Structure formats: structure tokens, C-alpha cells
Amino acid sequence: MNKFTRILMLIVSLGLTLTTQAQQQADMADLMRSNGKIYVVVAVCMTILIGLFLYVWMIDRKLTRMEKGG
């Protein structure tokens, strides 16, 4: 199996695992929301996503410069 197939299988298996535990996740979300910790989780997720988008944007700019120069 190539690397893409392995990653795809991992994502699918994780997705199936998460859907089977949906009720437990909802209970945990209610608990975190009542304690006010859900905002910390949202802030961390947003920070990671913004970092990933910035990284991809920087890589795209570098590749564009390389393509024009070479």
C-alpha cells in the first residue's frame, strides 16, 4: 500500500470510531461547556488551523517564486 492509501484508511477508521462514541462526546462537550473549558479547546483548534493555513500559504508563495524564477 502506498502512503496515501494508509493515510486515507487511518482517517476513515478514526471517523468510524468517533461516530460510534458520539453520545459520550456530547456528554463531554456539555461538561466542558459548563466548566467554561470549551473555549480553551476552541482557541487551541483555531490556533492550529490558522497555523496550518499560514504554513500552506507560505509554501505556495515559495513555490510560485521558484516556478517564476526557474
Contacts in CASP RR format, 6 or more apart in sequence:
PFRMAT RR
TARGET T0000
AUTHOR 0000-0000-0000
METHOD contacts of the structure
MODEL  1
MNKFTRILMLIVSLGLTLTTQAQQQADMADLMRSNGKIYVVVAVCMTILI
GLFLYVWMIDRKLTRMEKGG
1 9 0 8 1.000
18 25 0 8 1.000
29 38 0 8 1.000
32 38 0 8 1.000
32 41 0 8 1.000
END
